[in-house]
């Protein structure tokens, strides 16, 4: 019999609960939504002007799709 998604998820939760009970200090704290040291801000622009890499990529995309 092939297990369904819900039974697999329930088994995973059961095993995680078992691990939490085995540890002295289970990791029950909430995780931050994003890592604080990620480089996403380097990919964005806040000055209102698109960086050169974006302009080049957008022009290529439009050319490939026949949009001018």
mmCIF file as Biopython writes it, N, C-alpha, C and O atoms, coordinates in Angstrom:
data_model
#
loop_
_atom_site.group_PDB
_atom_site.id
_atom_site.type_symbol
_atom_site.label_atom_id
_atom_site.label_alt_id
_atom_site.label_comp_id
_atom_site.label_asym_id
_atom_site.label_entity_id
_atom_site.label_seq_id
_atom_site.pdbx_PDB_ins_code
_atom_site.Cartn_x
_atom_site.Cartn_y
_atom_site.Cartn_z
_atom_site.occupancy
_atom_site.B_iso_or_equiv
_atom_site.auth_seq_id
_atom_site.auth_asym_id
_atom_site.pdbx_PDB_model_num
ATOM 1   N N  . UNK A ? 1  ? 0.841  -1.181 0.000   1.0 0.0 1  A 1 
ATOM 2   C CA . UNK A ? 1  ? 0.000  0.000  0.000   1.0 0.0 1  A 1 
ATOM 3   C C  . UNK A ? 1  ? 0.885  1.242  0.000   1.0 0.0 1  A 1 
ATOM 4   O O  . UNK A ? 1  ? 1.785  1.365  0.831   1.0 0.0 1  A 1 
ATOM 5   N N  . UNK A ? 2  ? 0.635  2.149  -0.916  1.0 0.0 2  A 1 
ATOM 6   C CA . UNK A ? 2  ? 1.414  3.373  -1.032  1.0 0.0 2  A 1 
ATOM 7   C C  . UNK A ? 2  ? 0.897  4.403  -0.022  1.0 0.0 2  A 1 
ATOM 8   O O  . UNK A ? 2  ? -0.294 4.713  -0.013  1.0 0.0 2  A 1 
ATOM 9   N N  . UNK A ? 3  ? 1.781  4.934  0.825   1.0 0.0 3  A 1 
ATOM 10  C CA . UNK A ? 3  ? 1.321  5.927  1.807   1.0 0.0 3  A 1 
ATOM 11  C C  . UNK A ? 3  ? 0.937  7.237  1.117   1.0 0.0 3  A 1 
ATOM 12  O O  . UNK A ? 3  ? 1.523  7.615  0.102   1.0 0.0 3  A 1 
ATOM 13  N N  . UNK A ? 4  ? -0.055 7.916  1.685   1.0 0.0 4  A 1 
ATOM 14  C CA . UNK A ? 4  ? -0.465 9.190  1.104   1.0 0.0 4  A 1 
ATOM 15  C C  . UNK A ? 4  ? 0.285  10.341 1.782   1.0 0.0 4  A 1 
ATOM 16  O O  . UNK A ? 4  ? 0.985  10.145 2.775   1.0 0.0 4  A 1 
ATOM 17  N N  . UNK A ? 5  ? 0.126  11.506 1.242   1.0 0.0 5  A 1 
ATOM 18  C CA . UNK A ? 5  ? 0.837  12.698 1.720   1.0 0.0 5  A 1 
ATOM 19  C C  . UNK A ? 5  ? 0.556  12.984 3.197   1.0 0.0 5  A 1 
ATOM 20  O O  . UNK A ? 5  ? 1.469  13.328 3.948   1.0 0.0 5  A 1 
ATOM 21  N N  . UNK A ? 6  ? -0.695 12.843 3.609   1.0 0.0 6  A 1 
ATOM 22  C CA . UNK A ? 6  ? -1.068 13.155 4.988   1.0 0.0 6  A 1 
ATOM 23  C C  . UNK A ? 6  ? -0.450 12.180 5.989   1.0 0.0 6  A 1 
ATOM 24  O O  . UNK A ? 6  ? -0.034 12.588 7.073   1.0 0.0 6  A 1 
ATOM 25  N N  . UNK A ? 7  ? -0.389 10.908 5.638   1.0 0.0 7  A 1 
ATOM 26  C CA . UNK A ? 7  ? 0.215  9.943  6.564   1.0 0.0 7  A 1 
ATOM 27  C C  . UNK A ? 7  ? 1.725  10.159 6.656   1.0 0.0 7  A 1 
ATOM 28  O O  . UNK A ? 7  ? 2.312  9.974  7.723   1.0 0.0 7  A 1 
ATOM 29  N N  . UNK A ? 8  ? 2.357  10.550 5.549   1.0 0.0 8  A 1 
ATOM 30  C CA . UNK A ? 8  ? 3.797  10.851 5.588   1.0 0.0 8  A 1 
ATOM 31  C C  . UNK A ? 8  ? 4.049  12.079 6.456   1.0 0.0 8  A 1 
ATOM 32  O O  . UNK A ? 8  ? 4.965  12.082 7.278   1.0 0.0 8  A 1 
ATOM 33  N N  . UNK A ? 9  ? 3.230  13.134 6.274   1.0 0.0 9  A 1 
ATOM 34  C CA . UNK A ? 9  ? 3.385  14.351 7.077   1.0 0.0 9  A 1 
ATOM 35  C C  . UNK A ? 9  ? 3.164  14.061 8.558   1.0 0.0 9  A 1 
ATOM 36  O O  . UNK A ? 9  ? 3.879  14.594 9.406   1.0 0.0 9  A 1 
ATOM 37  N N  . UNK A ? 10 ? 2.190  13.231 8.873   1.0 0.0 10 A 1 
ATOM 38  C CA . UNK A ? 10 ? 1.921  12.877 10.269  1.0 0.0 10 A 1 
ATOM 39  C C  . UNK A ? 10 ? 3.097  12.114 10.868  1.0 0.0 10 A 1 
ATOM 40  O O  . UNK A ? 10 ? 3.455  12.333 12.025  1.0 0.0 10 A 1 
ATOM 41  N N  . UNK A ? 11 ? 3.699  11.224 10.089  1.0 0.0 11 A 1 
ATOM 42  C CA . UNK A ? 11 ? 4.858  10.465 10.578  1.0 0.0 11 A 1 
ATOM 43  C C  . UNK A ? 11 ? 6.053  11.387 10.811  1.0 0.0 11 A 1 
ATOM 44  O O  . UNK A ? 11 ? 6.776  11.233 11.795  1.0 0.0 11 A 1 
ATOM 45  N N  . UNK A ? 12 ? 6.261  12.335 9.917   1.0 0.0 12 A 1 
ATOM 46  C CA . UNK A ? 12 ? 7.360  13.296 10.097  1.0 0.0 12 A 1 
ATOM 47  C C  . UNK A ? 12 ? 7.149  14.099 11.371  1.0 0.0 12 A 1 
ATOM 48  O O  . UNK A ? 12 ? 8.084  14.277 12.152  1.0 0.0 12 A 1 
ATOM 49  N N  . UNK A ? 13 ? 5.939  14.582 11.587  1.0 0.0 13 A 1 
ATOM 50  C CA . UNK A ? 13 ? 5.638  15.337 12.808  1.0 0.0 13 A 1 
ATOM 51  C C  . UNK A ? 13 ? 5.860  14.479 14.050  1.0 0.0 13 A 1 
ATOM 52  O O  . UNK A ? 13 ? 6.384  14.959 15.056  1.0 0.0 13 A 1 
ATOM 53  N N  . UNK A ? 14 ? 5.462  13.212 13.978  1.0 0.0 14 A 1 
ATOM 54  C CA . UNK A ? 14 ? 5.654  12.309 15.120  1.0 0.0 14 A 1 
ATOM 55  C C  . UNK A ? 14 ? 7.134  12.146 15.430  1.0 0.0 14 A 1 
ATOM 56  O O  . UNK A ? 14 ? 7.530  12.168 16.595  1.0 0.0 14 A 1 
ATOM 57  N N  . UNK A ? 15 ? 7.956  11.983 14.397  1.0 0.0 15 A 1 
ATOM 58  C CA . UNK A ? 15 ? 9.393  11.810 14.605  1.0 0.0 15 A 1 
ATOM 59  C C  . UNK A ? 15 ? 10.047 13.091 15.124  1.0 0.0 15 A 1 
ATOM 60  O O  . UNK A ? 15 ? 10.945 13.031 15.963  1.0 0.0 15 A 1 
ATOM 61  N N  . UNK A ? 16 ? 9.606  14.237 14.637  1.0 0.0 16 A 1 
ATOM 62  C CA . UNK A ? 16 ? 10.145 15.502 15.141  1.0 0.0 16 A 1 
ATOM 63  C C  . UNK A ? 16 ? 9.785  15.675 16.609  1.0 0.0 16 A 1 
ATOM 64  O O  . UNK A ? 16 ? 10.619 16.093 17.412  1.0 0.0 16 A 1 
ATOM 65  N N  . UNK A ? 17 ? 8.547  15.354 16.960  1.0 0.0 17 A 1 
ATOM 66  C CA . UNK A ? 17 ? 8.143  15.428 18.367  1.0 0.0 17 A 1 
ATOM 67  C C  . UNK A ? 17 ? 8.984  14.494 19.228  1.0 0.0 17 A 1 
ATOM 68  O O  . UNK A ? 17 ? 9.351  14.846 20.349  1.0 0.0 17 A 1 
ATOM 69  N N  . UNK A ? 18 ? 9.291  13.301 18.710  1.0 0.0 18 A 1 
ATOM 70  C CA . UNK A ? 18 ? 10.122 12.355 19.444  1.0 0.0 18 A 1 
ATOM 71  C C  . UNK A ? 18 ? 11.519 12.937 19.670  1.0 0.0 18 A 1 
ATOM 72  O O  . UNK A ? 18 ? 12.067 12.825 20.767  1.0 0.0 18 A 1 
ATOM 73  N N  . UNK A ? 19 ? 12.091 13.554 18.643  1.0 0.0 19 A 1 
ATOM 74  C CA . UNK A ? 19 ? 13.410 14.178 18.793  1.0 0.0 19 A 1 
ATOM 75  C C  . UNK A ? 19 ? 13.370 15.314 19.806  1.0 0.0 19 A 1 
ATOM 76  O O  . UNK A ? 19 ? 14.287 15.457 20.616  1.0 0.0 19 A 1 
ATOM 77  N N  . UNK A ? 20 ? 12.314 16.124 19.766  1.0 0.0 20 A 1 
ATOM 78  C CA . UNK A ? 20 ? 12.187 17.223 20.723  1.0 0.0 20 A 1 
ATOM 79  C C  . UNK A ? 20 ? 12.114 16.708 22.155  1.0 0.0 20 A 1 
ATOM 80  O O  . UNK A ? 20 ? 12.651 17.341 23.064  1.0 0.0 20 A 1 
ATOM 81  N N  . UNK A ? 21 ? 11.465 15.581 22.366  1.0 0.0 21 A 1 
ATOM 82  C CA . UNK A ? 21 ? 11.360 15.025 23.707  1.0 0.0 21 A 1 
ATOM 83  C C  . UNK A ? 21 ? 12.685 14.426 24.167  1.0 0.0 21 A 1 
ATOM 84  O O  . UNK A ? 21 ? 12.952 14.387 25.368  1.0 0.0 21 A 1 
ATOM 85  N N  . UNK A ? 22 ? 13.517 13.960 23.242  1.0 0.0 22 A 1 
ATOM 86  C CA . UNK A ? 22 ? 14.799 13.363 23.600  1.0 0.0 22 A 1 
ATOM 87  C C  . UNK A ? 22 ? 15.832 14.420 23.982  1.0 0.0 22 A 1 
ATOM 88  O O  . UNK A ? 22 ? 16.720 14.147 24.791  1.0 0.0 22 A 1 
ATOM 89  N N  . UNK A ? 23 ? 15.732 15.607 23.420  1.0 0.0 23 A 1 
ATOM 90  C CA . UNK A ? 23 ? 16.698 16.663 23.695  1.0 0.0 23 A 1 
ATOM 91  C C  . UNK A ? 23 ? 16.350 17.352 25.005  1.0 0.0 23 A 1 
ATOM 92  O O  . UNK A ? 23 ? 15.190 17.398 25.414  1.0 0.0 23 A 1 
ATOM 93  N N  . UNK A ? 24 ? 17.379 17.886 25.655  1.0 0.0 24 A 1 
ATOM 94  C CA . UNK A ? 24 ? 17.133 18.647 26.874  1.0 0.0 24 A 1 
ATOM 95  C C  . UNK A ? 24 ? 16.474 19.982 26.567  1.0 0.0 24 A 1 
ATOM 96  O O  . UNK A ? 24 ? 15.629 20.450 27.330  1.0 0.0 24 A 1 
ATOM 97  N N  . UNK A ? 25 ? 16.856 20.599 25.452  1.0 0.0 25 A 1 
ATOM 98  C CA . UNK A ? 25 ? 16.333 21.909 25.086  1.0 0.0 25 A 1 
ATOM 99  C C  . UNK A ? 25 ? 15.834 21.857 23.647  1.0 0.0 25 A 1 
ATOM 100 O O  . UNK A ? 25 ? 16.576 22.190 22.723  1.0 0.0 25 A 1 
ATOM 101 N N  . UNK A ? 26 ? 14.591 21.445 23.448  1.0 0.0 26 A 1 
ATOM 102 C CA . UNK A ? 26 ? 14.094 21.378 22.080  1.0 0.0 26 A 1 
ATOM 103 C C  . UNK A ? 26 ? 14.046 22.763 21.452  1.0 0.0 26 A 1 
ATOM 104 O O  . UNK A ? 26 ? 13.797 23.757 22.135  1.0 0.0 26 A 1 
ATOM 105 N N  . UNK A ? 27 ? 14.280 22.820 20.181  1.0 0.0 27 A 1 
ATOM 106 C CA . UNK A ? 27 ? 14.294 24.090 19.465  1.0 0.0 27 A 1 
ATOM 107 C C  . UNK A ? 27 ? 12.860 24.481 19.136  1.0 0.0 27 A 1 
ATOM 108 O O  . UNK A ? 27 ? 12.362 24.208 18.044  1.0 0.0 27 A 1 
ATOM 109 N N  . UNK A ? 28 ? 12.217 25.114 20.080  1.0 0.0 28 A 1 
ATOM 110 C CA . UNK A ? 28 ? 10.832 25.517 19.888  1.0 0.0 28 A 1 
ATOM 111 C C  . UNK A ? 28 ? 10.708 27.003 19.569  1.0 0.0 28 A 1 
ATOM 112 O O  . UNK A ? 28 ? 9.599  27.505 19.388  1.0 0.0 28 A 1 
ATOM 113 N N  . UNK A ? 29 ? 11.838 27.712 19.499  1.0 0.0 29 A 1 
ATOM 114 C CA . UNK A ? 29 ? 11.798 29.135 19.202  1.0 0.0 29 A 1 
ATOM 115 C C  . UNK A ? 29 ? 11.435 29.337 17.735  1.0 0.0 29 A 1 
ATOM 116 O O  . UNK A ? 29 ? 11.755 28.508 16.883  1.0 0.0 29 A 1 
ATOM 117 N N  . UNK A ? 30 ? 10.769 30.439 17.458  1.0 0.0 30 A 1 
ATOM 118 C CA . UNK A ? 30 ? 10.423 30.757 16.082  1.0 0.0 30 A 1 
ATOM 119 C C  . UNK A ? 30 ? 11.676 31.123 15.308  1.0 0.0 30 A 1 
ATOM 120 O O  . UNK A ? 30 ? 12.557 31.812 15.823  1.0 0.0 30 A 1 
ATOM 121 N N  . UNK A ? 31 ? 11.747 30.668 14.092  1.0 0.0 31 A 1 
ATOM 122 C CA . UNK A ? 31 ? 12.866 30.996 13.217  1.0 0.0 31 A 1 
ATOM 123 C C  . UNK A ? 31 ? 12.588 32.344 12.562  1.0 0.0 31 A 1 
ATOM 124 O O  . UNK A ? 31 ? 11.432 32.663 12.285  1.0 0.0 31 A 1 
ATOM 125 N N  . UNK A ? 32 ? 13.625 33.142 12.309  1.0 0.0 32 A 1 
ATOM 126 C CA . UNK A ? 32 ? 13.391 34.389 11.564  1.0 0.0 32 A 1 
ATOM 127 C C  . UNK A ? 32 ? 12.918 34.054 10.147  1.0 0.0 32 A 1 
ATOM 128 O O  . UNK A ? 32 ? 13.271 33.012 9.596   1.0 0.0 32 A 1 
ATOM 129 N N  . UNK A ? 33 ? 12.121 34.943 9.569   1.0 0.0 33 A 1 
ATOM 130 C CA . UNK A ? 33 ? 11.585 34.677 8.239   1.0 0.0 33 A 1 
ATOM 131 C C  . UNK A ? 33 ? 12.684 34.580 7.200   1.0 0.0 33 A 1 
ATOM 132 O O  . UNK A ? 33 ? 12.592 33.772 6.276   1.0 0.0 33 A 1 
ATOM 133 N N  . UNK A ? 34 ? 13.727 35.394 7.336   1.0 0.0 34 A 1 
ATOM 134 C CA . UNK A ? 34 ? 14.854 35.342 6.414   1.0 0.0 34 A 1 
ATOM 135 C C  . UNK A ? 34 ? 16.141 35.417 7.215   1.0 0.0 34 A 1 
ATOM 136 O O  . UNK A ? 34 ? 16.183 35.982 8.308   1.0 0.0 34 A 1 
ATOM 137 N N  . UNK A ? 35 ? 17.176 34.843 6.657   1.0 0.0 35 A 1 
ATOM 138 C CA . UNK A ? 35 ? 18.477 34.963 7.294   1.0 0.0 35 A 1 
ATOM 139 C C  . UNK A ? 35 ? 18.897 36.424 7.254   1.0 0.0 35 A 1 
ATOM 140 O O  . UNK A ? 35 ? 18.658 37.117 6.264   1.0 0.0 35 A 1 
ATOM 141 N N  . UNK A ? 36 ? 19.519 36.888 8.321   1.0 0.0 36 A 1 
ATOM 142 C CA . UNK A ? 36 ? 19.875 38.294 8.407   1.0 0.0 36 A 1 
ATOM 143 C C  . UNK A ? 36 ? 21.058 38.663 7.528   1.0 0.0 36 A 1 
ATOM 144 O O  . UNK A ? 36 ? 21.257 39.843 7.237   1.0 0.0 36 A 1 
ATOM 145 N N  . UNK A ? 37 ? 21.837 37.700 7.103   1.0 0.0 37 A 1 
ATOM 146 C CA . UNK A ? 37 ? 23.044 37.985 6.335   1.0 0.0 37 A 1 
ATOM 147 C C  . UNK A ? 37 ? 22.885 37.671 4.852   1.0 0.0 37 A 1 
ATOM 148 O O  . UNK A ? 37 ? 23.876 37.597 4.126   1.0 0.0 37 A 1 
ATOM 149 N N  . UNK A ? 38 ? 21.643 37.485 4.396   1.0 0.0 38 A 1 
ATOM 150 C CA . UNK A ? 38 ? 21.492 37.164 2.978   1.0 0.0 38 A 1 
ATOM 151 C C  . UNK A ? 38 ? 21.769 38.390 2.109   1.0 0.0 38 A 1 
ATOM 152 O O  . UNK A ? 38 ? 21.758 39.523 2.590   1.0 0.0 38 A 1 
ATOM 153 N N  . UNK A ? 39 ? 22.011 38.149 0.846   1.0 0.0 39 A 1 
ATOM 154 C CA . UNK A ? 39 ? 22.451 39.213 -0.056  1.0 0.0 39 A 1 
ATOM 155 C C  . UNK A ? 39 ? 21.319 39.753 -0.920  1.0 0.0 39 A 1 
ATOM 156 O O  . UNK A ? 39 ? 21.585 40.361 -1.957  1.0 0.0 39 A 1 
ATOM 157 N N  . UNK A ? 40 ? 20.081 39.553 -0.531  1.0 0.0 40 A 1 
ATOM 158 C CA . UNK A ? 40 ? 18.985 40.013 -1.370  1.0 0.0 40 A 1 
ATOM 159 C C  . UNK A ? 40 ? 18.993 41.516 -1.568  1.0 0.0 40 A 1 
ATOM 160 O O  . UNK A ? 40 ? 18.651 41.992 -2.651  1.0 0.0 40 A 1 
ATOM 161 N N  . UNK A ? 41 ? 19.370 42.270 -0.560  1.0 0.0 41 A 1 
ATOM 162 C CA . UNK A ? 41 ? 19.361 43.719 -0.709  1.0 0.0 41 A 1 
ATOM 163 C C  . UNK A ? 41 ? 20.342 44.170 -1.783  1.0 0.0 41 A 1 
ATOM 164 O O  . UNK A ? 41 ? 20.162 45.235 -2.373  1.0 0.0 41 A 1 
ATOM 165 N N  . UNK A ? 42 ? 21.371 43.380 -2.044  1.0 0.0 42 A 1 
ATOM 166 C CA . UNK A ? 42 ? 22.321 43.725 -3.091  1.0 0.0 42 A 1 
ATOM 167 C C  . UNK A ? 42 ? 21.697 43.613 -4.479  1.0 0.0 42 A 1 
ATOM 168 O O  . UNK A ? 42 ? 22.188 44.225 -5.427  1.0 0.0 42 A 1 
ATOM 169 N N  . UNK A ? 43 ? 20.627 42.841 -4.609  1.0 0.0 43 A 1 
ATOM 170 C CA . UNK A ? 43 ? 19.990 42.650 -5.899  1.0 0.0 43 A 1 
ATOM 171 C C  . UNK A ? 43 ? 18.911 43.696 -6.167  1.0 0.0 43 A 1 
ATOM 172 O O  . UNK A ? 43 ? 18.420 43.801 -7.292  1.0 0.0 43 A 1 
ATOM 173 N N  . UNK A ? 44 ? 18.545 44.452 -5.174  1.0 0.0 44 A 1 
ATOM 174 C CA . UNK A ? 44 ? 17.501 45.452 -5.319  1.0 0.0 44 A 1 
ATOM 175 C C  . UNK A ? 44 ? 18.122 46.831 -5.510  1.0 0.0 44 A 1 
ATOM 176 O O  . UNK A ? 44 ? 19.316 47.027 -5.280  1.0 0.0 44 A 1 
ATOM 177 N N  . UNK A ? 45 ? 17.299 47.776 -5.931  1.0 0.0 45 A 1 
ATOM 178 C CA . UNK A ? 45 ? 17.787 49.138 -6.057  1.0 0.0 45 A 1 
ATOM 179 C C  . UNK A ? 45 ? 16.803 50.062 -5.362  1.0 0.0 45 A 1 
ATOM 180 O O  . UNK A ? 45 ? 15.590 49.942 -5.534  1.0 0.0 45 A 1 
ATOM 181 N N  . UNK A ? 46 ? 17.332 50.972 -4.587  1.0 0.0 46 A 1 
ATOM 182 C CA . UNK A ? 46 ? 16.500 51.867 -3.799  1.0 0.0 46 A 1 
ATOM 183 C C  . UNK A ? 46 ? 16.526 53.295 -4.340  1.0 0.0 46 A 1 
ATOM 184 O O  . UNK A ? 46 ? 15.775 54.141 -3.856  1.0 0.0 46 A 1 
ATOM 185 N N  . UNK A ? 47 ? 17.364 53.580 -5.320  1.0 0.0 47 A 1 
ATOM 186 C CA . UNK A ? 47 ? 17.492 54.946 -5.810  1.0 0.0 47 A 1 
ATOM 187 C C  . UNK A ? 47 ? 16.535 55.265 -6.952  1.0 0.0 47 A 1 
ATOM 188 O O  . UNK A ? 47 ? 16.533 56.392 -7.447  1.0 0.0 47 A 1 
ATOM 189 N N  . UNK A ? 48 ? 15.725 54.307 -7.381  1.0 0.0 48 A 1 
ATOM 190 C CA . UNK A ? 48 ? 14.777 54.551 -8.452  1.0 0.0 48 A 1 
ATOM 191 C C  . UNK A ? 48 ? 15.300 54.219 -9.830  1.0 0.0 48 A 1 
ATOM 192 O O  . UNK A ? 48 ? 14.532 54.233 -10.793 1.0 0.0 48 A 1 
ATOM 193 N N  . UNK A ? 49 ? 16.570 53.922 -9.957  1.0 0.0 49 A 1 
ATOM 194 C CA . UNK A ? 49 ? 17.162 53.590 -11.249 1.0 0.0 49 A 1 
ATOM 195 C C  . UNK A ? 49 ? 17.528 52.110 -11.276 1.0 0.0 49 A 1 
ATOM 196 O O  . UNK A ? 49 ? 18.112 51.580 -10.331 1.0 0.0 49 A 1 
ATOM 197 N N  . UNK A ? 50 ? 17.177 51.467 -12.363 1.0 0.0 50 A 1 
ATOM 198 C CA . UNK A ? 50 ? 17.512 50.049 -12.500 1.0 0.0 50 A 1 
ATOM 199 C C  . UNK A ? 50 ? 19.002 49.906 -12.791 1.0 0.0 50 A 1 
ATOM 200 O O  . UNK A ? 50 ? 19.553 50.680 -13.573 1.0 0.0 50 A 1 
ATOM 201 N N  . UNK A ? 51 ? 19.660 48.932 -12.177 1.0 0.0 51 A 1 
ATOM 202 C CA . UNK A ? 51 ? 21.086 48.719 -12.457 1.0 0.0 51 A 1 
ATOM 203 C C  . UNK A ? 51 ? 21.291 48.187 -13.878 1.0 0.0 51 A 1 
ATOM 204 O O  . UNK A ? 51 ? 20.370 47.655 -14.497 1.0 0.0 51 A 1 
ATOM 205 N N  . UNK A ? 52 ? 22.501 48.340 -14.370 1.0 0.0 52 A 1 
ATOM 206 C CA . UNK A ? 52 ? 22.817 47.947 -15.747 1.0 0.0 52 A 1 
ATOM 207 C C  . UNK A ? 52 ? 22.487 46.484 -16.027 1.0 0.0 52 A 1 
ATOM 208 O O  . UNK A ? 52 ? 21.963 46.164 -17.094 1.0 0.0 52 A 1 
ATOM 209 N N  . UNK A ? 53 ? 22.790 45.584 -15.073 1.0 0.0 53 A 1 
ATOM 210 C CA . UNK A ? 53 ? 22.541 44.168 -15.311 1.0 0.0 53 A 1 
ATOM 211 C C  . UNK A ? 53 ? 21.063 43.907 -15.555 1.0 0.0 53 A 1 
ATOM 212 O O  . UNK A ? 53 ? 20.708 43.034 -16.347 1.0 0.0 53 A 1 
ATOM 213 N N  . UNK A ? 54 ? 20.188 44.669 -14.868 1.0 0.0 54 A 1 
ATOM 214 C CA . UNK A ? 54 ? 18.753 44.471 -15.046 1.0 0.0 54 A 1 
ATOM 215 C C  . UNK A ? 54 ? 18.296 44.994 -16.401 1.0 0.0 54 A 1 
ATOM 216 O O  . UNK A ? 54 ? 17.505 44.348 -17.088 1.0 0.0 54 A 1 
ATOM 217 N N  . UNK A ? 55 ? 18.795 46.162 -16.783 1.0 0.0 55 A 1 
ATOM 218 C CA . UNK A ? 55 ? 18.416 46.756 -18.066 1.0 0.0 55 A 1 
ATOM 219 C C  . UNK A ? 55 ? 18.809 45.833 -19.216 1.0 0.0 55 A 1 
ATOM 220 O O  . UNK A ? 55 ? 18.026 45.616 -20.140 1.0 0.0 55 A 1 
ATOM 221 N N  . UNK A ? 56 ? 20.010 45.298 -19.155 1.0 0.0 56 A 1 
ATOM 222 C CA . UNK A ? 56 ? 20.479 44.386 -20.205 1.0 0.0 56 A 1 
ATOM 223 C C  . UNK A ? 56 ? 19.607 43.134 -20.256 1.0 0.0 56 A 1 
ATOM 224 O O  . UNK A ? 56 ? 19.211 42.697 -21.337 1.0 0.0 56 A 1 
ATOM 225 N N  . UNK A ? 57 ? 19.309 42.560 -19.102 1.0 0.0 57 A 1 
ATOM 226 C CA . UNK A ? 57 ? 18.481 41.350 -19.056 1.0 0.0 57 A 1 
ATOM 227 C C  . UNK A ? 57 ? 17.070 41.635 -19.558 1.0 0.0 57 A 1 
ATOM 228 O O  . UNK A ? 57 ? 16.495 40.821 -20.281 1.0 0.0 57 A 1 
ATOM 229 N N  . UNK A ? 58 ? 16.511 42.777 -19.184 1.0 0.0 58 A 1 
ATOM 230 C CA . UNK A ? 58 ? 15.156 43.120 -19.616 1.0 0.0 58 A 1 
ATOM 231 C C  . UNK A ? 58 ? 15.104 43.367 -21.123 1.0 0.0 58 A 1 
ATOM 232 O O  . UNK A ? 58 ? 14.157 42.944 -21.787 1.0 0.0 58 A 1 
ATOM 233 N N  . UNK A ? 59 ? 16.096 44.037 -21.658 1.0 0.0 59 A 1 
ATOM 234 C CA . UNK A ? 59 ? 16.143 44.251 -23.114 1.0 0.0 59 A 1 
ATOM 235 C C  . UNK A ? 59 ? 16.247 42.919 -23.853 1.0 0.0 59 A 1 
ATOM 236 O O  . UNK A ? 59 ? 15.593 42.725 -24.878 1.0 0.0 59 A 1 
ATOM 237 N N  . UNK A ? 60 ? 17.056 42.013 -23.345 1.0 0.0 60 A 1 
ATOM 238 C CA . UNK A ? 60 ? 17.190 40.693 -23.969 1.0 0.0 60 A 1 
ATOM 239 C C  . UNK A ? 60 ? 15.881 39.924 -23.912 1.0 0.0 60 A 1 
ATOM 240 O O  . UNK A ? 60 ? 15.494 39.271 -24.882 1.0 0.0 60 A 1 
ATOM 241 N N  . UNK A ? 61 ? 15.199 40.002 -22.773 1.0 0.0 61 A 1 
ATOM 242 C CA . UNK A ? 61 ? 13.914 39.313 -22.615 1.0 0.0 61 A 1 
ATOM 243 C C  . UNK A ? 61 ? 12.890 39.858 -23.598 1.0 0.0 61 A 1 
ATOM 244 O O  . UNK A ? 61 ? 12.181 39.096 -24.255 1.0 0.0 61 A 1 
ATOM 245 N N  . UNK A ? 62 ? 12.817 41.181 -23.695 1.0 0.0 62 A 1 
ATOM 246 C CA . UNK A ? 62 ? 11.851 41.797 -24.605 1.0 0.0 62 A 1 
ATOM 247 C C  . UNK A ? 62 ? 12.172 41.466 -26.060 1.0 0.0 62 A 1 
ATOM 248 O O  . UNK A ? 62 ? 11.271 41.208 -26.857 1.0 0.0 62 A 1 
ATOM 249 N N  . UNK A ? 63 ? 13.448 41.475 -26.397 1.0 0.0 63 A 1 
ATOM 250 C CA . UNK A ? 63 ? 13.846 41.149 -27.767 1.0 0.0 63 A 1 
ATOM 251 C C  . UNK A ? 63 ? 13.474 39.703 -28.101 1.0 0.0 63 A 1 
ATOM 252 O O  . UNK A ? 63 ? 12.983 39.424 -29.194 1.0 0.0 63 A 1 
ATOM 253 N N  . UNK A ? 64 ? 13.707 38.786 -27.160 1.0 0.0 64 A 1 
ATOM 254 C CA . UNK A ? 64 ? 13.388 37.373 -27.377 1.0 0.0 64 A 1 
ATOM 255 C C  . UNK A ? 64 ? 11.885 37.150 -27.518 1.0 0.0 64 A 1 
ATOM 256 O O  . UNK A ? 64 ? 11.452 36.255 -28.245 1.0 0.0 64 A 1 
ATOM 257 N N  . UNK A ? 65 ? 11.091 37.963 -26.824 1.0 0.0 65 A 1 
ATOM 258 C CA . UNK A ? 65 ? 9.632  37.820 -26.877 1.0 0.0 65 A 1 
ATOM 259 C C  . UNK A ? 65 ? 8.994  38.688 -27.952 1.0 0.0 65 A 1 
ATOM 260 O O  . UNK A ? 65 ? 7.772  38.679 -28.103 1.0 0.0 65 A 1 
ATOM 261 N N  . UNK A ? 66 ? 9.797  39.440 -28.702 1.0 0.0 66 A 1 
ATOM 262 C CA . UNK A ? 66 ? 9.263  40.293 -29.755 1.0 0.0 66 A 1 
ATOM 263 C C  . UNK A ? 66 ? 8.566  41.534 -29.243 1.0 0.0 66 A 1 
ATOM 264 O O  . UNK A ? 66 ? 7.732  42.110 -29.942 1.0 0.0 66 A 1 
ATOM 265 N N  . UNK A ? 67 ? 8.892  41.954 -28.035 1.0 0.0 67 A 1 
ATOM 266 C CA . UNK A ? 67 ? 8.313  43.160 -27.439 1.0 0.0 67 A 1 
ATOM 267 C C  . UNK A ? 67 ? 9.324  44.288 -27.597 1.0 0.0 67 A 1 
ATOM 268 O O  . UNK A ? 67 ? 10.504 44.119 -27.292 1.0 0.0 67 A 1 
ATOM 269 N N  . UNK A ? 68 ? 8.858  45.435 -28.072 1.0 0.0 68 A 1 
ATOM 270 C CA . UNK A ? 68 ? 9.802  46.556 -28.242 1.0 0.0 68 A 1 
ATOM 271 C C  . UNK A ? 68 ? 9.427  47.708 -27.383 1.0 0.0 68 A 1 
ATOM 272 O O  . UNK A ? 68 ? 10.106 48.734 -27.397 1.0 0.0 68 A 1 
#
